[in-house]
Amino acid sequence: MPPIATHLRPGSSVGDDTGGQHVARRVGKTVLQVLAVLIVVQLAFFALLVVAQAVPDDPIVTHLQEAVDEGIYGPTGRPDNMGSESTSFDECVAVGTGLGRPDLNPFERAVRMPRIGSCADGPDDIAALARGDRPDGVTEYFRYWAGWTVLARPVLALWGLDALRRIAGALLVLAAGTFLALLAKRTKPAYAVGLALPVLLGSNILATPSTSLNQTTSLSAAFLSPALVMIAVPRGWRATLIATAVGAAIYNYVDLMLTPAIPWMLSTATTAAVLLVRTDRLRPAVQRALAVAIVWPCAFAFTWASRWVIAVLLVGWDEAVTNIRDKVEFRLGGSSASVRDEVGASTRVSVEYWLSNISTARAVLVAAGVVIVVALVVAVRRHGASRLGVFALLAAPASFALVWYELVRNHSQIHPGKAHMSLPVALGVVVGAAVFTAGSRPGRLGTVSDEGTESPHLSPPEPAAVTVIR
């Protein structure tokens, strides 16, 4: 048997489990730190809700009544002028959240989160509020965080619905631009271009600010989440996982369960890409990306559960649990005339919607397939078949879109106009992975230590002791 050289710390010996205990302690400490940050974030989230609910209702109602009179409030299903239908339903939901219970104080409204009707009933409810009456269709929306109200209520009170759309659009541009700039700087410009083009050419993302407020805020948070992770990756494991958790929490805060797979995919894939460039090694990229892939949905779920705990504590067990449980059961597999139960049905519905309603989708899909095949052939010829491991790592997160479709089968099939958005992003992840793989090998730019400091060389330090095992 050939000798195996094992590098040991001074004073250690084969069989000593001190190193394992040290790793376990560090892992435990990191987990506790992530949880502590998440708890603080939840408290900050609720405080922001209370501040938003302190904005007076009267100017909001006045501006919404003006929007109704001008015909720019809804309706559902109007064209988005980019080949698809608008998702105005969630915009009507978002701008009406927090209205309908002027008898409650800001804290009580933040807890219960009242909401008037959406596009169909919203105009009548807005008119009732303008008269000083209480609308008939008020419901309570505490199963979601409704973090969009932090932006929507003050902007609606000051300037109205058209201004809210402009500001939301600006946030989307800033978030997406920051994400792509960081991605190009920390990986390769070609990778950023390969990831972005299928989204820009194969979706109606550019139309969302004028037709879908919540889709716009959700997508802004979806790009912010991986941007935070990319900033944190060079600082080590602890910073990466904390940034992952915070990004997932922020997304949950403003989301209506639209496309969580997007930030989940992007955070995982870009973590791997950044580490591949920095270390030129597959193993650390796999390890860190896998950790991000696990922590992101856990933090997302923790944030949702926190909202439900608040509701149970302040609204009451019976009322809160009944509201939340019934809706969760319905979304996970509830029956509906438009929902098919077989495996893969949710994915097929979104694919069919995407190909049927986005006029460029088929061309983008074909072009992407050509780019992927050519890039992989080039990669194998330049670097050998082993290079395909890089492609597999960077492309694997695209499967999260399919996982989400099947996990939330009911919602995915009822709302394909929003849910299909994960598909062009997933395609971009795969195209970007192929382009990255075909490129020249990342330079040896240093590696990141466990403490988050960068060492200038990849070569391991001289061992303090070497034991040869035969």
Secondary structure as a PSIPRED ss2 file (coil, helix, strand):
# PSIPRED VFORMAT (PSIPRED V4.0)

   1 M C   1.000  0.000  0.000
   2 P C   1.000  0.000  0.000
   3 P C   1.000  0.000  0.000
   4 I E   0.000  0.000  1.000
   5 A E   0.000  0.000  1.000
   6 T E   0.000  0.000  1.000
   7 H E   0.000  0.000  1.000
   8 L E   0.000  0.000  1.000
   9 R C   1.000  0.000  0.000
  10 P C   1.000  0.000  0.000
  11 G C   1.000  0.000  0.000
  12 S C   1.000  0.000  0.000
  13 S C   1.000  0.000  0.000
  14 V C   1.000  0.000  0.000
  15 G C   1.000  0.000  0.000
  16 D C   1.000  0.000  0.000
  17 D C   1.000  0.000  0.000
  18 T H   0.000  1.000  0.000
  19 G H   0.000  1.000  0.000
  20 G H   0.000  1.000  0.000
  21 Q H   0.000  1.000  0.000
  22 H H   0.000  1.000  0.000
  23 V H   0.000  1.000  0.000
  24 A H   0.000  1.000  0.000
  25 R H   0.000  1.000  0.000
  26 R H   0.000  1.000  0.000
  27 V H   0.000  1.000  0.000
  28 G H   0.000  1.000  0.000
  29 K H   0.000  1.000  0.000
  30 T H   0.000  1.000  0.000
  31 V H   0.000  1.000  0.000
  32 L H   0.000  1.000  0.000
  33 Q H   0.000  1.000  0.000
  34 V H   0.000  1.000  0.000
  35 L H   0.000  1.000  0.000
  36 A H   0.000  1.000  0.000
  37 V H   0.000  1.000  0.000
  38 L H   0.000  1.000  0.000
  39 I H   0.000  1.000  0.000
  40 V H   0.000  1.000  0.000
  41 V H   0.000  1.000  0.000
  42 Q H   0.000  1.000  0.000
  43 L H   0.000  1.000  0.000
  44 A H   0.000  1.000  0.000
  45 F H   0.000  1.000  0.000
  46 F H   0.000  1.000  0.000
  47 A H   0.000  1.000  0.000
  48 L H   0.000  1.000  0.000
  49 L H   0.000  1.000  0.000
  50 V H   0.000  1.000  0.000
  51 V H   0.000  1.000  0.000
  52 A H   0.000  1.000  0.000
  53 Q H   0.000  1.000  0.000
  54 A C   1.000  0.000  0.000
  55 V C   1.000  0.000  0.000
  56 P C   1.000  0.000  0.000
  57 D H   0.000  1.000  0.000
  58 D H   0.000  1.000  0.000
  59 P H   0.000  1.000  0.000
  60 I H   0.000  1.000  0.000
  61 V H   0.000  1.000  0.000
  62 T H   0.000  1.000  0.000
  63 H H   0.000  1.000  0.000
  64 L H   0.000  1.000  0.000
  65 Q H   0.000  1.000  0.000
  66 E H   0.000  1.000  0.000
  67 A H   0.000  1.000  0.000
  68 V H   0.000  1.000  0.000
  69 D H   0.000  1.000  0.000
  70 E H   0.000  1.000  0.000
  71 G C   1.000  0.000  0.000
  72 I C   1.000  0.000  0.000
  73 Y C   1.000  0.000  0.000
  74 G C   1.000  0.000  0.000
  75 P C   1.000  0.000  0.000
  76 T C   1.000  0.000  0.000
  77 G C   1.000  0.000  0.000
  78 R C   1.000  0.000  0.000
  79 P E   0.000  0.000  1.000
  80 D C   1.000  0.000  0.000
  81 N C   1.000  0.000  0.000
  82 M C   1.000  0.000  0.000
  83 G C   1.000  0.000  0.000
  84 S C   1.000  0.000  0.000
  85 E E   0.000  0.000  1.000
  86 S C   1.000  0.000  0.000
  87 T C   1.000  0.000  0.000
  88 S H   0.000  1.000  0.000
  89 F H   0.000  1.000  0.000
  90 D H   0.000  1.000  0.000
  91 E H   0.000  1.000  0.000
  92 C H   0.000  1.000  0.000
  93 V H   0.000  1.000  0.000
  94 A H   0.000  1.000  0.000
  95 V H   0.000  1.000  0.000
  96 G H   0.000  1.000  0.000
  97 T E   0.000  0.000  1.000
  98 G C   1.000  0.000  0.000
  99 L C   1.000  0.000  0.000
 100 G C   1.000  0.000  0.000
 101 R C   1.000  0.000  0.000
 102 P C   1.000  0.000  0.000
 103 D C   1.000  0.000  0.000
 104 L C   1.000  0.000  0.000
 105 N C   1.000  0.000  0.000
 106 P H   0.000  1.000  0.000
 107 F H   0.000  1.000  0.000
 108 E H   0.000  1.000  0.000
 109 R H   0.000  1.000  0.000
 110 A H   0.000  1.000  0.000
 111 V H   0.000  1.000  0.000
 112 R H   0.000  1.000  0.000
 113 M C   1.000  0.000  0.000
 114 P E   0.000  0.000  1.000
 115 R E   0.000  0.000  1.000
 116 I C   1.000  0.000  0.000
 117 G C   1.000  0.000  0.000
 118 S C   1.000  0.000  0.000
 119 C C   1.000  0.000  0.000
 120 A C   1.000  0.000  0.000
 121 D C   1.000  0.000  0.000
 122 G H   0.000  1.000  0.000
 123 P H   0.000  1.000  0.000
 124 D H   0.000  1.000  0.000
 125 D H   0.000  1.000  0.000
 126 I H   0.000  1.000  0.000
 127 A H   0.000  1.000  0.000
 128 A H   0.000  1.000  0.000
 129 L H   0.000  1.000  0.000
 130 A H   0.000  1.000  0.000
 131 R H   0.000  1.000  0.000
 132 G C   1.000  0.000  0.000
 133 D C   1.000  0.000  0.000
 134 R C   1.000  0.000  0.000
 135 P C   1.000  0.000  0.000
 136 D C   1.000  0.000  0.000
 137 G C   1.000  0.000  0.000
 138 V C   1.000  0.000  0.000
 139 T E   0.000  0.000  1.000
 140 E E   0.000  0.000  1.000
 141 Y C   1.000  0.000  0.000
 142 F C   1.000  0.000  0.000
 143 R C   1.000  0.000  0.000
 144 Y C   1.000  0.000  0.000
 145 W C   1.000  0.000  0.000
 146 A C   1.000  0.000  0.000
 147 G C   1.000  0.000  0.000
 148 W C   1.000  0.000  0.000
 149 T H   0.000  1.000  0.000
 150 V H   0.000  1.000  0.000
 151 L H   0.000  1.000  0.000
 152 A H   0.000  1.000  0.000
 153 R H   0.000  1.000  0.000
 154 P H   0.000  1.000  0.000
 155 V H   0.000  1.000  0.000
 156 L H   0.000  1.000  0.000
 157 A H   0.000  1.000  0.000
 158 L H   0.000  1.000  0.000
 159 W C   1.000  0.000  0.000
 160 G C   1.000  0.000  0.000
 161 L H   0.000  1.000  0.000
 162 D H   0.000  1.000  0.000
 163 A H   0.000  1.000  0.000
 164 L H   0.000  1.000  0.000
 165 R H   0.000  1.000  0.000
 166 R H   0.000  1.000  0.000
 167 I H   0.000  1.000  0.000
 168 A H   0.000  1.000  0.000
 169 G H   0.000  1.000  0.000
 170 A H   0.000  1.000  0.000
 171 L H   0.000  1.000  0.000
 172 L H   0.000  1.000  0.000
 173 V H   0.000  1.000  0.000
 174 L H   0.000  1.000  0.000
 175 A H   0.000  1.000  0.000
 176 A H   0.000  1.000  0.000
 177 G H   0.000  1.000  0.000
 178 T H   0.000  1.000  0.000
 179 F H   0.000  1.000  0.000
 180 L H   0.000  1.000  0.000
 181 A H   0.000  1.000  0.000
 182 L H   0.000  1.000  0.000
 183 L H   0.000  1.000  0.000
 184 A H   0.000  1.000  0.000
 185 K H   0.000  1.000  0.000
 186 R H   0.000  1.000  0.000
 187 T C   1.000  0.000  0.000
 188 K C   1.000  0.000  0.000
 189 P H   0.000  1.000  0.000
 190 A H   0.000  1.000  0.000
 191 Y H   0.000  1.000  0.000
 192 A H   0.000  1.000  0.000
 193 V H   0.000  1.000  0.000
 194 G H   0.000  1.000  0.000
 195 L H   0.000  1.000  0.000
 196 A H   0.000  1.000  0.000
 197 L H   0.000  1.000  0.000
 198 P H   0.000  1.000  0.000
 199 V H   0.000  1.000  0.000
 200 L H   0.000  1.000  0.000
 201 L H   0.000  1.000  0.000
 202 G C   1.000  0.000  0.000
 203 S C   1.000  0.000  0.000
 204 N C   1.000  0.000  0.000
 205 I H   0.000  1.000  0.000
 206 L H   0.000  1.000  0.000
 207 A H   0.000  1.000  0.000
 208 T H   0.000  1.000  0.000
 209 P H   0.000  1.000  0.000
 210 S H   0.000  1.000  0.000
 211 T H   0.000  1.000  0.000
 212 S C   1.000  0.000  0.000
 213 L H   0.000  1.000  0.000
 214 N H   0.000  1.000  0.000
 215 Q H   0.000  1.000  0.000
 216 T H   0.000  1.000  0.000
 217 T H   0.000  1.000  0.000
 218 S H   0.000  1.000  0.000
 219 L H   0.000  1.000  0.000
 220 S H   0.000  1.000  0.000
 221 A H   0.000  1.000  0.000
 222 A H   0.000  1.000  0.000
 223 F H   0.000  1.000  0.000
 224 L H   0.000  1.000  0.000
 225 S H   0.000  1.000  0.000
 226 P H   0.000  1.000  0.000
 227 A H   0.000  1.000  0.000
 228 L H   0.000  1.000  0.000
 229 V H   0.000  1.000  0.000
 230 M H   0.000  1.000  0.000
 231 I H   0.000  1.000  0.000
 232 A H   0.000  1.000  0.000
 233 V H   0.000  1.000  0.000
 234 P H   0.000  1.000  0.000
 235 R H   0.000  1.000  0.000
 236 G C   1.000  0.000  0.000
 237 W H   0.000  1.000  0.000
 238 R H   0.000  1.000  0.000
 239 A H   0.000  1.000  0.000
 240 T H   0.000  1.000  0.000
 241 L H   0.000  1.000  0.000
 242 I H   0.000  1.000  0.000
 243 A H   0.000  1.000  0.000
 244 T H   0.000  1.000  0.000
 245 A H   0.000  1.000  0.000
 246 V H   0.000  1.000  0.000
 247 G H   0.000  1.000  0.000
 248 A H   0.000  1.000  0.000
 249 A H   0.000  1.000  0.000
 250 I H   0.000  1.000  0.000
 251 Y H   0.000  1.000  0.000
 252 N H   0.000  1.000  0.000
 253 Y H   0.000  1.000  0.000
 254 V H   0.000  1.000  0.000
 255 D C   1.000  0.000  0.000
 256 L C   1.000  0.000  0.000
 257 M C   1.000  0.000  0.000
 258 L C   1.000  0.000  0.000
 259 T C   1.000  0.000  0.000
 260 P C   1.000  0.000  0.000
 261 A H   0.000  1.000  0.000
 262 I H   0.000  1.000  0.000
 263 P H   0.000  1.000  0.000
 264 W H   0.000  1.000  0.000
 265 M H   0.000  1.000  0.000
 266 L H   0.000  1.000  0.000
 267 S H   0.000  1.000  0.000
 268 T H   0.000  1.000  0.000
 269 A H   0.000  1.000  0.000
 270 T H   0.000  1.000  0.000
 271 T H   0.000  1.000  0.000
 272 A H   0.000  1.000  0.000
 273 A H   0.000  1.000  0.000
 274 V H   0.000  1.000  0.000
 275 L H   0.000  1.000  0.000
 276 L H   0.000  1.000  0.000
 277 V H   0.000  1.000  0.000
 278 R H   0.000  1.000  0.000
 279 T H   0.000  1.000  0.000
 280 D C   1.000  0.000  0.000
 281 R C   1.000  0.000  0.000
 282 L H   0.000  1.000  0.000
 283 R H   0.000  1.000  0.000
 284 P H   0.000  1.000  0.000
 285 A H   0.000  1.000  0.000
 286 V H   0.000  1.000  0.000
 287 Q H   0.000  1.000  0.000
 288 R H   0.000  1.000  0.000
 289 A H   0.000  1.000  0.000
 290 L H   0.000  1.000  0.000
 291 A H   0.000  1.000  0.000
 292 V H   0.000  1.000  0.000
 293 A H   0.000  1.000  0.000
 294 I H   0.000  1.000  0.000
 295 V H   0.000  1.000  0.000
 296 W H   0.000  1.000  0.000
 297 P H   0.000  1.000  0.000
 298 C H   0.000  1.000  0.000
 299 A H   0.000  1.000  0.000
 300 F H   0.000  1.000  0.000
 301 A H   0.000  1.000  0.000
 302 F H   0.000  1.000  0.000
 303 T H   0.000  1.000  0.000
 304 W H   0.000  1.000  0.000
 305 A H   0.000  1.000  0.000
 306 S H   0.000  1.000  0.000
 307 R H   0.000  1.000  0.000
 308 W H   0.000  1.000  0.000
 309 V H   0.000  1.000  0.000
 310 I H   0.000  1.000  0.000
 311 A H   0.000  1.000  0.000
 312 V H   0.000  1.000  0.000
 313 L H   0.000  1.000  0.000
 314 L H   0.000  1.000  0.000
 315 V H   0.000  1.000  0.000
 316 G C   1.000  0.000  0.000
 317 W H   0.000  1.000  0.000
 318 D H   0.000  1.000  0.000
 319 E H   0.000  1.000  0.000
 320 A H   0.000  1.000  0.000
 321 V H   0.000  1.000  0.000
 322 T H   0.000  1.000  0.000
 323 N H   0.000  1.000  0.000
 324 I H   0.000  1.000  0.000
 325 R H   0.000  1.000  0.000
 326 D H   0.000  1.000  0.000
 327 K H   0.000  1.000  0.000
 328 V H   0.000  1.000  0.000
 329 E H   0.000  1.000  0.000
 330 F H   0.000  1.000  0.000
 331 R H   0.000  1.000  0.000
 332 L H   0.000  1.000  0.000
 333 G H   0.000  1.000  0.000
 334 G C   1.000  0.000  0.000
 335 S C   1.000  0.000  0.000
 336 S C   1.000  0.000  0.000
 337 A C   1.000  0.000  0.000
 338 S C   1.000  0.000  0.000
 339 V C   1.000  0.000  0.000
 340 R C   1.000  0.000  0.000
 341 D C   1.000  0.000  0.000
 342 E C   1.000  0.000  0.000
 343 V C   1.000  0.000  0.000
 344 G C   1.000  0.000  0.000
 345 A H   0.000  1.000  0.000
 346 S H   0.000  1.000  0.000
 347 T H   0.000  1.000  0.000
 348 R H   0.000  1.000  0.000
 349 V H   0.000  1.000  0.000
 350 S H   0.000  1.000  0.000
 351 V H   0.000  1.000  0.000
 352 E H   0.000  1.000  0.000
 353 Y H   0.000  1.000  0.000
 354 W H   0.000  1.000  0.000
 355 L H   0.000  1.000  0.000
 356 S H   0.000  1.000  0.000
 357 N H   0.000  1.000  0.000
 358 I C   1.000  0.000  0.000
 359 S C   1.000  0.000  0.000
 360 T C   1.000  0.000  0.000
 361 A H   0.000  1.000  0.000
 362 R H   0.000  1.000  0.000
 363 A H   0.000  1.000  0.000
 364 V H   0.000  1.000  0.000
 365 L H   0.000  1.000  0.000
 366 V H   0.000  1.000  0.000
 367 A H   0.000  1.000  0.000
 368 A H   0.000  1.000  0.000
 369 G H   0.000  1.000  0.000
 370 V H   0.000  1.000  0.000
 371 V H   0.000  1.000  0.000
 372 I H   0.000  1.000  0.000
 373 V H   0.000  1.000  0.000
 374 V H   0.000  1.000  0.000
 375 A H   0.000  1.000  0.000
 376 L H   0.000  1.000  0.000
 377 V H   0.000  1.000  0.000
 378 V H   0.000  1.000  0.000
 379 A H   0.000  1.000  0.000
 380 V H   0.000  1.000  0.000
 381 R H   0.000  1.000  0.000
 382 R H   0.000  1.000  0.000
 383 H H   0.000  1.000  0.000
 384 G C   1.000  0.000  0.000
 385 A H   0.000  1.000  0.000
 386 S H   0.000  1.000  0.000
 387 R H   0.000  1.000  0.000
 388 L H   0.000  1.000  0.000
 389 G H   0.000  1.000  0.000
 390 V H   0.000  1.000  0.000
 391 F H   0.000  1.000  0.000
 392 A H   0.000  1.000  0.000
 393 L H   0.000  1.000  0.000
 394 L H   0.000  1.000  0.000
 395 A H   0.000  1.000  0.000
 396 A H   0.000  1.000  0.000
 397 P H   0.000  1.000  0.000
 398 A H   0.000  1.000  0.000
 399 S H   0.000  1.000  0.000
 400 F H   0.000  1.000  0.000
 401 A H   0.000  1.000  0.000
 402 L H   0.000  1.000  0.000
 403 V H   0.000  1.000  0.000
 404 W H   0.000  1.000  0.000
 405 Y H   0.000  1.000  0.000
 406 E H   0.000  1.000  0.000
 407 L H   0.000  1.000  0.000
 408 V C   1.000  0.000  0.000
 409 R H   0.000  1.000  0.000
 410 N H   0.000  1.000  0.000
 411 H H   0.000  1.000  0.000
 412 S H   0.000  1.000  0.000
 413 Q H   0.000  1.000  0.000
 414 I H   0.000  1.000  0.000
 415 H C   1.000  0.000  0.000
 416 P H   0.000  1.000  0.000
 417 G H   0.000  1.000  0.000
 418 K H   0.000  1.000  0.000
 419 A H   0.000  1.000  0.000
 420 H C   1.000  0.000  0.000
 421 M C   1.000  0.000  0.000
 422 S H   0.000  1.000  0.000
 423 L H   0.000  1.000  0.000
 424 P H   0.000  1.000  0.000
 425 V H   0.000  1.000  0.000
 426 A H   0.000  1.000  0.000
 427 L H   0.000  1.000  0.000
 428 G H   0.000  1.000  0.000
 429 V H   0.000  1.000  0.000
 430 V H   0.000  1.000  0.000
 431 V H   0.000  1.000  0.000
 432 G H   0.000  1.000  0.000
 433 A H   0.000  1.000  0.000
 434 A H   0.000  1.000  0.000
 435 V H   0.000  1.000  0.000
 436 F H   0.000  1.000  0.000
 437 T H   0.000  1.000  0.000
 438 A H   0.000  1.000  0.000
 439 G C   1.000  0.000  0.000
 440 S C   1.000  0.000  0.000
 441 R C   1.000  0.000  0.000
 442 P C   1.000  0.000  0.000
 443 G C   1.000  0.000  0.000
 444 R C   1.000  0.000  0.000
 445 L C   1.000  0.000  0.000
 446 G C   1.000  0.000  0.000
 447 T E   0.000  0.000  1.000
 448 V E   0.000  0.000  1.000
 449 S C   1.000  0.000  0.000
 450 D C   1.000  0.000  0.000
 451 E C   1.000  0.000  0.000
 452 G C   1.000  0.000  0.000
 453 T C   1.000  0.000  0.000
 454 E E   0.000  0.000  1.000
 455 S E   0.000  0.000  1.000
 456 P C   1.000  0.000  0.000
 457 H C   1.000  0.000  0.000
 458 L C   1.000  0.000  0.000
 459 S C   1.000  0.000  0.000
 460 P C   1.000  0.000  0.000
 461 P C   1.000  0.000  0.000
 462 E C   1.000  0.000  0.000
 463 P C   1.000  0.000  0.000
 464 A C   1.000  0.000  0.000
 465 A E   0.000  0.000  1.000
 466 V E   0.000  0.000  1.000
 467 T E   0.000  0.000  1.000
 468 V E   0.000  0.000  1.000
 469 I E   0.000  0.000  1.000
 470 R C   1.000  0.000  0.000
